[in-house]
Each structure stands twice: as structure tokens, then as C-alpha cells.
């Protein structure tokens, strides 16, 4: 298995999901509106997050066609977010 396949399997989200979310959010963090392009240039990778945590009844995304509960966040917002 290639490293790329291993990484996609590890995180569970294909690249298409990231691109769709990136476009839908106009390159901004869902919470703080930080420019994710600038974050990536600084070496900080955006994170995929559930808007409503699964532990609080949020729907699990089944494949890349069901993205209603997913969003992209900056590293900072993902690290401070709790359910």
C-alpha cells in the first residue's frame, strides 16, 4: 500500500472531501474565519471536524457525499474545541 493510501485510510477522508469543504467555506476556518491558505503556507494543516460531535448525537458522515456535519478548521480551533 502506498504512503498516500495509508494516510487516507488513517484519516478516513479522501482528498475530494477536503477540496469540497475548502471551497464551500471559501478557504476560511469554520469557527474563527482564519485564512486556511495562509495557515498552510505556515506549515499548519487544516483539520476536518464534526460540527456537532458524534458524542452529542452528531451524524457520522458516510462517505464523501454526506458532508453536512463536516467542516474544516484551523489547527488552533481544532485543538481548543471540546464536545
N, C-alpha and C positions, 0 to 999 in steps of 0.2 A: 504494500500500500504506500502511495506517495505521501510526502510530508503534508502536502496541501489537503489530501483526502483525510489524513489523520486529524488535522486541525479542524476541518469542517465537521468531522464526526465528533470531536471533542466538544466543540461549542454548539453543535446541533443546528446551526443556521447557515444555509448556503449564502454565497456572496450576493445572490439576487435579492435576498431579504434585506441585507444591509443597504444595497443601492436603492431599493424601493423606499425604505424608511428615510434614507438620506435625502432623497428627492422630495418626499411627502412633507418633511419637516423643514425644507428649504435650507439644509445644511446647518441647522441650529439644534442645540441641545433641547430636548423636550421640556425640561424644567427651568433652566436658567437662561436659555437662549444664547449661550456661548457659541461662537462660530466653530463648528467641528472641523472645518478645513484648517483653520489656524492651530487648533489643538493637535491635529495630525502632523502638521509641519513641525510642531514642537516635540513630536515623538509620543504623544498621548493618544491612544487608540480609543475611539468611541465604543461604548458598551451597549448591548441590546438588553433592554429591561422590560419587565411587565409593568404596565401602568397600574393595574390592580394586582397585587401579589397573589399567587396561587394559594398561599396560605390563608388569604382573606376572601377566597371564593372567586378570584380572577380566573378567567377562562384560559386554559392552556392552548397555545397556538398549534394547530395541526397542519404542519407543512407551511410552505411559503404563501399559500393563497389565503390564509386566515391570519391577518396581521392586525386585527383591531385592538388587541391588548398589548401589542409590542410598540416600543419606541426606542430611539437612540438617545443615549445620554453621554455627557462628558464624564471623564474619569472621576472628577470631584463629586458630581451629583450622585453617581452610582455608589461611591464609597460612603457617602453620608446617609443615603436612603435606607430606611428600615421599613419593615412591613407595618 
